[in-house]
């Protein structure tokens, strides 16, 4: 094969093409042998194809080795495989090591399983993706107390979802308390006041804001 001769002579393009042909024919070992030295030498295209080949084979150890060598594409494929297999521990290990792909995949997997304790633990440890997932699930369940706890802990996304939930329920006192606690959302409070026929107070709120006790200021 002419491309095989070129590959032996060091032609990278020919080697990558030959690796593709070998992979198509099911010779994954042969394809890997051609791609690995190119990938190790810094060839990005070869590295990508090697990572895909390892993922196709389900070679977690091979992908992990590539990821440990700073191959972000391999890291993403590894996280995807672990998520498909439901391997929470494997994803957690990668996430704890700072792998961004694993952080997102782990949060998604925990959310899919309804594992709020797992999400909360991740969120409390500073995982922003887990915090978003947790707040979303709490809002879907209408868990006002859970959202309020997250908001009081400084979660601004949870605070926004809480305000929206209180407004939907017409909970004027709850929304007023939320606004007075320093989380903002006076605009939603004013809109709720107007919907409840308290337009004058809504206008005063828009103009003057709230007093410290949560009452509407009068100027």
C-alpha positions in Angstrom: 0.0 0.0 0.0 1.5 3.3 -1.1 0.2 5.2 2.0 1.8 2.5 4.1 5.2 3.1 2.5 4.8 6.9 3.1 3.8 6.2 6.7 6.9 4.2 7.2 8.9 7.0 5.7 7.5 9.5 8.3 4.7 11.1 6.3 2.3 12.2 9.1 -0.7 12.8 6.8 -0.3 9.4 5.2 0.1 7.8 8.6 -3.1 9.3 9.8 -4.9 8.3 6.6 -3.6 4.7 6.9 -4.7 4.7 10.6 -8.2 5.7 9.5 -8.3 2.9 6.9 -7.1 0.4 9.5 -9.8 1.5 11.9 -12.5 1.2 9.3 -11.4 -2.4 8.7 -11.5 -3.2 12.4 -7.8 -3.2 13.0 -7.9 -0.8 15.9 -4.6 -2.0 17.4 -2.8 -1.2 14.1 -4.5 2.2 13.9 -3.5 3.0 17.5 0.1 2.1 16.9 0.3 4.6 14.0 -1.5 7.4 15.8 0.1 7.2 19.3 3.6 8.4 18.3 2.1 11.2 16.3 -0.1 12.2 19.2 2.8 12.0 21.6 4.8 14.3 19.3 2.1 17.0 19.6 0.0 16.3 16.4 -3.4 17.6 17.5 -5.3 15.8 14.7 -3.7 12.5 15.5 -4.4 13.1 19.2 -8.0 13.6 18.5 -8.3 10.5 16.4 -6.5 8.5 19.0 -8.8 9.7 21.7 -11.8 8.7 19.6 -10.3 5.3 18.9 -9.7 4.7 22.6 -13.3 5.8 23.4 -14.6 3.5 20.6 -12.8 0.6 22.3 -14.0 1.7 25.7 -10.4 2.0 26.9 -10.8 4.0 30.1 -7.2 3.5 31.1 -6.0 4.7 27.8 -8.2 7.8 27.8 -7.2 8.5 31.4 -3.5 8.4 30.5 -4.2 10.8 27.6 -6.2 13.1 29.9 -3.4 13.0 32.5 -1.1 14.2 29.7 -3.3 17.3 29.4 -5.3 16.0 26.4 -8.6 17.9 27.0 -10.4 16.1 24.2 -9.6 12.8 25.7 -10.7 14.0 29.1 -14.1 15.0 27.6 -14.5 11.6 26.0 -13.5 9.9 29.2 -16.0 11.9 31.2 -18.7 11.0 28.6 -17.9 7.2 28.9 -18.0 7.3 32.7 -21.3 9.2 32.6 -22.8 6.6 30.2 -21.7 3.9 32.5 -23.1 5.7 35.6 -19.7 5.7 37.2 -20.3 8.4 39.8 -17.1 7.6 41.7 -15.0 7.8 38.5 -16.5 11.1 37.6 -16.0 12.4 41.1 -12.3 11.5 41.1 -11.9 13.4 37.8 -14.0 16.4 39.0 -12.0 16.6 42.2 -8.9 16.8 40.1 -10.3 19.8 38.3 -11.5 18.3 35.1 -14.2 20.6 33.8 -15.8 18.0 31.6 -16.2 15.7 34.5 -17.6 18.4 36.7 -20.4 19.1 34.4 -21.1 15.4 33.6 -21.1 14.5 37.3 -23.6 17.3 38.2 -25.9 16.1 35.3 -25.7 12.5 36.4 -26.5 13.4 40.0 -29.4 15.5 38.9 -30.7 12.7 36.6 -30.7 10.3 39.5 -32.4 12.8 41.8 -29.4 12.7 44.1 -30.0 16.1 45.9 -27.6 15.2 48.7 -24.8 14.6 46.2 -25.6 17.8 44.4 -25.7 19.7 47.7 -22.4 18.3 48.8 -20.8 19.3 45.4 -22.4 22.8 45.6 -21.3 23.4 49.1 -17.7 22.5 48.0 -17.9 25.3 45.4 -19.1 23.4 42.4 -21.0 26.0 40.4 -22.6 23.6 38.0 -23.9 21.4 40.8 -25.3 24.6 42.5 -27.2 25.5 39.3 -28.5 21.9 39.0 -29.5 21.8 42.6 -31.3 25.1 42.5 -33.1 24.1 39.3 -34.4 20.8 40.9 -35.5 22.7 44.1 -37.5 25.1 41.9 -39.1 22.3 39.9 -40.2 20.7 43.2 -41.5 24.0 44.5 -39.1 23.7 47.5 -39.3 27.2 48.9 -37.4 26.4 52.1 -34.6 24.6 50.1 -34.2 27.6 47.8 -34.3 30.0 50.6 -31.5 28.1 52.4 -29.4 28.2 49.2 -30.1 31.9 48.7 -29.2 32.7 52.3 -25.9 30.9 51.7 -25.1 33.3 48.9 -26.5 31.4 45.9 -27.8 34.2 43.6 -29.2 31.8 41.1 -31.3 30.1 43.8 -32.4 33.6 45.0 -33.6 34.5 41.6 -35.5 31.2 41.2 -37.0 31.7 44.7 -38.2 35.2 43.9 -39.8 33.9 40.7 -41.5 31.0 42.5 -42.9 33.3 45.2 -44.2 35.7 42.6 -45.9 32.9 40.7 -47.6 31.9 43.9 -48.7 35.4 44.7 -46.8 35.2 48.0 -46.5 38.9 48.7 -45.1 38.5 52.2 -42.6 35.9 51.2 -41.4 38.0 48.3 -41.3 41.1 50.4 -39.1 39.3 53.0 -36.9 38.0 50.2 -36.4 41.6 48.8 -35.8 43.0 52.2 -33.2 40.4 53.0 -30.7 42.0 50.6 -31.4 39.6 47.6 -33.0 42.4 45.6 -36.0 41.5 43.4 -37.9 44.7 44.2 -39.0 44.8 40.5 -40.8 41.5 40.9 -42.3 42.7 44.2 -43.6 45.8 42.5 -45.1 43.8 39.7 -46.9 41.5 42.2 -48.2 44.5 44.1 -49.6 45.9 40.8 -51.2 42.5 39.9 -52.9 42.5 43.3 -54.4 45.9 42.8 -52.0 47.8 44.9 -50.7 50.0 42.1 -50.0 53.1 44.3 -47.8 51.1 46.6 -46.1 49.5 43.6 -45.2 52.9 42.2 -43.9 54.1 45.6 -41.7 50.9 45.7 -40.3 51.6 42.3 -39.5 55.2 43.3 -38.3 54.8 46.9 -37.6 51.2 47.5 -38.0 49.4 50.8 -37.4 50.3 54.4 -35.2 48.1 56.5 -38.2 46.3 58.0 -39.5 45.4 54.5 -42.2 48.0 54.3 -42.5 50.2 51.3 -40.7 53.5 51.7 -42.6 56.7 51.1 -39.9 59.1 50.1 
